[in-house]
Each structure stands twice: as structure tokens, then as C-alpha cells.
Amino acid sequence: MKYMLLIYADEQAWTESERQQCYKDSTDIAHQLKANGQYLAASPLQPVATATSVRVRNGRPMVTDGPFAETREQLGGYFLIDARNLDEAITIAGKIPGARKGTVEIRPVLDIPNLPTT
């Protein structure tokens, strides 16, 4: 089953050296997952200040700078994995460096027929 692991944290909680170590550790985890046949994708995101939100109301798009909601933790990156079950996904999520300073939300991916593949 595919799981999306969404990594949330306060962007200000990381020093630059901690952030660089997080990227290195996350890359190592991605390589381990790849070796186990579980890696599908992963990437950090640019800072929340670069976000743009789009809402369509009454058929008209409304574009605003920033994330949809003001929160203490922001979406900072993700892993897309293939795991046997939720317990295995939880084990993997616990290894992600972002879990030490923030939260990793685990969401099963809904398969929709006929979507394009990469």
C-alpha cells in the first residue's frame, strides 16, 4: 500500500546546520527505502513564504500568498512510500528527522484508476 508521509515542523525551529543534517539524514533514509523497494518519492519543500494558495469560489479563482492556514507547524516536505501496512509506515515515519522537531502525518494514498504514470 502507498503512504504519503507529510512532514510538519516550525521552520524557525531548525538552525541551518540542523537543516543540512536533516537533508543528509533524509537522503540516507531515502536510499535505505530504495534498497528495500519501498521508495517512491521524497523532497523537502521551499519555505512557507514561497507558498501560493488557490481557492475557487463561484467559479472564480482566488489566489493568495502563503499557506492556506496560519499554524505553528508548516508542511516542510514529504516521503511517498510503499509499505505492507500502517505499522510499517509508522516505523518508517519514526526514522524521518522531521519527526524529532515536528510531526509526520501518515496518510494512505487512494488509488484512482486511469491516472497517468510517470
PyRosetta script that sets phi, psi and omega in degrees:
from pyrosetta import init, pose_from_sequence

init()
pose = pose_from_sequence("MKYMLLIYADEQAWTESERQQCYKDSTDIAHQLKANGQYLAASPLQPVATATSVRVRNGRPMVTDGPFAETREQLGGYFLIDARNLDEAITIAGKIPGARKGTVEIRPVLDIPNLPTT")
pose.set_psi(1, 142.3)
pose.set_omega(1, 177.6)
pose.set_phi(2, -86.6)
pose.set_psi(2, 139.5)
pose.set_omega(2, 176.3)
pose.set_phi(3, -130.8)
pose.set_psi(3, 139.2)
pose.set_omega(3, 172.3)
pose.set_phi(4, -99.5)
pose.set_psi(4, 123.6)
pose.set_omega(4, 176.9)
pose.set_phi(5, -104.5)
pose.set_psi(5, 108.0)
pose.set_omega(5, -176.8)
pose.set_phi(6, -96.9)
pose.set_psi(6, 125.1)
pose.set_omega(6, -173.1)
pose.set_phi(7, -102.9)
pose.set_psi(7, 117.1)
pose.set_omega(7, -179.7)
pose.set_phi(8, -114.9)
pose.set_psi(8, 137.1)
pose.set_omega(8, 175.4)
pose.set_phi(9, -162.9)
pose.set_psi(9, 162.5)
pose.set_omega(9, 172.7)
pose.set_phi(10, -75.2)
pose.set_psi(10, 118.2)
pose.set_omega(10, -178.2)
pose.set_phi(11, -56.5)
pose.set_psi(11, -30.0)
pose.set_omega(11, -177.3)
pose.set_phi(12, -79.7)
pose.set_psi(12, -7.9)
pose.set_omega(12, -177.0)
pose.set_phi(13, -76.8)
pose.set_psi(13, -12.9)
pose.set_omega(13, -175.3)
pose.set_phi(14, -105.1)
pose.set_psi(14, 131.4)
pose.set_omega(14, 167.8)
pose.set_phi(15, -77.6)
pose.set_psi(15, 165.7)
pose.set_omega(15, -179.7)
pose.set_phi(16, -63.2)
pose.set_psi(16, -39.6)
pose.set_omega(16, 179.1)
pose.set_phi(17, -67.4)
pose.set_psi(17, -37.2)
pose.set_omega(17, 176.0)
pose.set_phi(18, -64.4)
pose.set_psi(18, -40.5)
pose.set_omega(18, 179.7)
pose.set_phi(19, -62.8)
pose.set_psi(19, -43.9)
pose.set_omega(19, 179.5)
pose.set_phi(20, -64.8)
pose.set_psi(20, -39.4)
pose.set_omega(20, 177.0)
pose.set_phi(21, -66.0)
pose.set_psi(21, -38.3)
pose.set_omega(21, 177.1)
pose.set_phi(22, -59.7)
pose.set_psi(22, -44.5)
pose.set_omega(22, 178.7)
pose.set_phi(23, -61.9)
pose.set_psi(23, -42.1)
pose.set_omega(23, 179.8)
pose.set_phi(24, -64.2)
pose.set_psi(24, -48.5)
pose.set_omega(24, -179.6)
pose.set_phi(25, -62.8)
pose.set_psi(25, -39.7)
pose.set_omega(25, 179.0)
pose.set_phi(26, -65.5)
pose.set_psi(26, -38.4)
pose.set_omega(26, 176.4)
pose.set_phi(27, -63.1)
pose.set_psi(27, -41.9)
pose.set_omega(27, 177.2)
pose.set_phi(28, -60.4)
pose.set_psi(28, -44.0)
pose.set_omega(28, 178.5)
pose.set_phi(29, -62.4)
pose.set_psi(29, -42.2)
pose.set_omega(29, 179.2)
pose.set_phi(30, -59.6)
pose.set_psi(30, -41.0)
pose.set_omega(30, 178.7)
pose.set_phi(31, -67.0)
pose.set_psi(31, -38.1)
pose.set_omega(31, 176.7)
pose.set_phi(32, -63.7)
pose.set_psi(32, -44.2)
pose.set_omega(32, 178.9)
pose.set_phi(33, -63.2)
pose.set_psi(33, -40.3)
pose.set_omega(33, 178.6)
pose.set_phi(34, -61.3)
pose.set_psi(34, -44.0)
pose.set_omega(34, 179.5)
pose.set_phi(35, -63.1)
pose.set_psi(35, -28.9)
pose.set_omega(35, 179.3)
pose.set_phi(36, -89.8)
pose.set_psi(36, -0.3)
pose.set_omega(36, -178.5)
pose.set_phi(37, 74.7)
pose.set_psi(37, 21.2)
pose.set_omega(37, -176.5)
pose.set_phi(38, -108.1)
pose.set_psi(38, -11.8)
pose.set_omega(38, -175.6)
pose.set_phi(39, -80.9)
pose.set_psi(39, 129.0)
pose.set_omega(39, 173.6)
pose.set_phi(40, -116.1)
pose.set_psi(40, -41.9)
pose.set_omega(40, 178.4)
pose.set_phi(41, -172.1)
pose.set_psi(41, 159.7)
pose.set_omega(41, 174.7)
pose.set_phi(42, -165.2)
pose.set_psi(42, 148.7)
pose.set_omega(42, 175.5)
pose.set_phi(43, -171.3)
pose.set_psi(43, 142.6)
pose.set_omega(43, 167.4)
pose.set_phi(44, -77.3)
pose.set_psi(44, 161.9)
pose.set_omega(44, 177.7)
pose.set_phi(45, -108.6)
pose.set_psi(45, 154.7)
pose.set_omega(45, 173.9)
pose.set_phi(46, -62.7)
pose.set_psi(46, 161.1)
pose.set_omega(46, -179.1)
pose.set_phi(47, -54.6)
pose.set_psi(47, 153.2)
pose.set_omega(47, -176.9)
pose.set_phi(48, -58.9)
pose.set_psi(48, -25.2)
pose.set_omega(48, 178.2)
pose.set_phi(49, -63.0)
pose.set_psi(49, -19.0)
pose.set_omega(49, 179.7)
pose.set_phi(50, -90.7)
pose.set_psi(50, -2.7)
pose.set_omega(50, -175.4)
pose.set_phi(51, -72.4)
pose.set_psi(51, 149.2)
pose.set_omega(51, 172.4)
pose.set_phi(52, -130.8)
pose.set_psi(52, 134.4)
pose.set_omega(52, 179.3)
pose.set_phi(53, -113.1)
pose.set_psi(53, 140.6)
pose.set_omega(53, 178.8)
pose.set_phi(54, -123.5)
pose.set_psi(54, 129.7)
pose.set_omega(54, 173.9)
pose.set_phi(55, -128.1)
pose.set_psi(55, 141.9)
pose.set_omega(55, 176.2)
pose.set_phi(56, -112.2)
pose.set_psi(56, 120.7)
pose.set_omega(56, 178.5)
pose.set_phi(57, -128.6)
pose.set_psi(57, 130.4)
pose.set_omega(57, -178.0)
pose.set_phi(58, 52.8)
pose.set_psi(58, 38.1)
pose.set_omega(58, 177.3)
pose.set_phi(59, 76.8)
pose.set_psi(59, 4.2)
pose.set_omega(59, -178.0)
pose.set_phi(60, -116.7)
pose.set_psi(60, 130.3)
pose.set_omega(60, 177.9)
pose.set_phi(61, -73.7)
pose.set_psi(61, 139.0)
pose.set_omega(61, 174.5)
pose.set_phi(62, -118.5)
pose.set_psi(62, 116.9)
pose.set_omega(62, -176.5)
pose.set_phi(63, -108.5)
pose.set_psi(63, 128.7)
pose.set_omega(63, 177.9)
pose.set_phi(64, -132.3)
pose.set_psi(64, 151.7)
pose.set_omega(64, 174.8)
pose.set_phi(65, -76.5)
pose.set_psi(65, 145.9)
pose.set_omega(65, 174.7)
pose.set_phi(66, 94.9)
pose.set_psi(66, 176.2)
pose.set_omega(66, -179.0)
pose.set_phi(67, -74.9)
pose.set_psi(67, 168.8)
pose.set_omega(67, -179.0)
pose.set_phi(68, -65.2)
pose.set_psi(68, -40.9)
pose.set_omega(68, -175.4)
pose.set_phi(69, -125.6)
pose.set_psi(69, 146.1)
pose.set_omega(69, 173.5)
pose.set_phi(70, -83.4)
pose.set_psi(70, 115.6)
pose.set_omega(70, -179.8)
pose.set_phi(71, -138.8)
pose.set_psi(71, 166.6)
pose.set_omega(71, 177.5)
pose.set_phi(72, -77.6)
pose.set_psi(72, -27.3)
pose.set_omega(72, 178.0)
pose.set_phi(73, -113.4)
pose.set_psi(73, 138.5)
pose.set_omega(73, -179.7)
pose.set_phi(74, -116.2)
pose.set_psi(74, 153.3)
pose.set_omega(74, 175.0)
pose.set_phi(75, -67.1)
pose.set_psi(75, 119.2)
pose.set_omega(75, -175.3)
pose.set_phi(76, -112.3)
pose.set_psi(76, -13.0)
pose.set_omega(76, -179.8)
pose.set_phi(77, 171.8)
pose.set_psi(77, -175.9)
pose.set_omega(77, -177.0)
pose.set_phi(78, -156.4)
pose.set_psi(78, 159.4)
pose.set_omega(78, 165.4)
pose.set_phi(79, -125.1)
pose.set_psi(79, 136.9)
pose.set_omega(79, 169.8)
pose.set_phi(80, -111.6)
pose.set_psi(80, 119.0)
pose.set_omega(80, -172.5)
pose.set_phi(81, -126.8)
pose.set_psi(81, 165.4)
pose.set_omega(81, 171.0)
pose.set_phi(82, -115.7)
pose.set_psi(82, 116.6)
pose.set_omega(82, -177.9)
pose.set_phi(83, -129.3)
pose.set_psi(83, 153.4)
pose.set_omega(83, -179.7)
pose.set_phi(84, -64.0)
pose.set_psi(84, -36.8)
pose.set_omega(84, -175.5)
pose.set_phi(85, -163.0)
pose.set_psi(85, 179.5)
pose.set_omega(85, -178.4)
pose.set_phi(86, -62.5)
pose.set_psi(86, -38.5)
pose.set_omega(86, 179.8)
pose.set_phi(87, -59.2)
pose.set_psi(87, -42.3)
pose.set_omega(87, 178.1)
pose.set_phi(88, -66.8)
pose.set_psi(88, -39.0)
pose.set_omega(88, 177.3)
pose.set_phi(89, -63.5)
pose.set_psi(89, -38.1)
pose.set_omega(89, 178.0)
pose.set_phi(90, -64.0)
pose.set_psi(90, -42.5)
pose.set_omega(90, 178.3)
pose.set_phi(91, -60.6)
pose.set_psi(91, -44.1)
pose.set_omega(91, 178.7)
pose.set_phi(92, -65.5)
pose.set_psi(92, -44.3)
pose.set_omega(92, -179.5)
pose.set_phi(93, -59.5)
pose.set_psi(93, -35.5)
pose.set_omega(93, 179.7)
pose.set_phi(94, -67.4)
pose.set_psi(94, -17.8)
pose.set_omega(94, 178.4)
pose.set_phi(95, -88.8)
pose.set_psi(95, -13.4)
pose.set_omega(95, -178.4)
pose.set_phi(96, -71.7)
pose.set_psi(96, 127.8)
pose.set_omega(96, -177.0)
pose.set_phi(97, -55.6)
pose.set_psi(97, -32.4)
pose.set_omega(97, -179.9)
pose.set_phi(98, -62.5)
pose.set_psi(98, -21.3)
pose.set_omega(98, 178.8)
pose.set_phi(99, -69.0)
pose.set_psi(99, -20.6)
pose.set_omega(99, -179.2)
pose.set_phi(100, -75.8)
pose.set_psi(100, -25.7)
pose.set_omega(100, -179.6)
pose.set_phi(101, -119.2)
pose.set_psi(101, -7.0)
pose.set_omega(101, -176.8)
pose.set_phi(102, -145.8)
pose.set_psi(102, -139.7)
pose.set_omega(102, -175.2)
pose.set_phi(103, -134.0)
pose.set_psi(103, 140.3)
pose.set_omega(103, 170.8)
pose.set_phi(104, -112.1)
pose.set_psi(104, 113.5)
pose.set_omega(104, 178.0)
pose.set_phi(105, -89.7)
pose.set_psi(105, 131.0)
pose.set_omega(105, -179.1)
pose.set_phi(106, -106.2)
pose.set_psi(106, 123.7)
pose.set_omega(106, 179.6)
pose.set_phi(107, -130.3)
pose.set_psi(107, 124.1)
pose.set_omega(107, 173.5)
pose.set_phi(108, -63.0)
pose.set_psi(108, 142.2)
pose.set_omega(108, 179.7)
pose.set_phi(109, -89.6)
pose.set_psi(109, 131.6)
pose.set_omega(109, 178.0)
pose.set_phi(110, -85.8)
pose.set_psi(110, 120.2)
pose.set_omega(110, 177.3)
pose.set_phi(111, -81.6)
pose.set_psi(111, 126.5)
pose.set_omega(111, 176.9)
pose.set_phi(112, -114.4)
pose.set_psi(112, 126.0)
pose.set_omega(112, -179.7)
pose.set_phi(113, -60.4)
pose.set_psi(113, 148.5)
pose.set_omega(113, 171.7)
pose.set_phi(114, 73.2)
pose.set_psi(114, 12.5)
pose.set_omega(114, 172.8)
pose.set_phi(115, -72.1)
pose.set_psi(115, 148.8)
pose.set_omega(115, 177.8)
pose.set_phi(116, -67.2)
pose.set_psi(116, 150.7)
pose.set_omega(116, 175.8)
pose.set_phi(117, -106.0)
pose.set_psi(117, 161.0)
pose.set_omega(117, -178.8)
pose.set_phi(118, -82.0)
pose.dump_pdb("model.pdb")
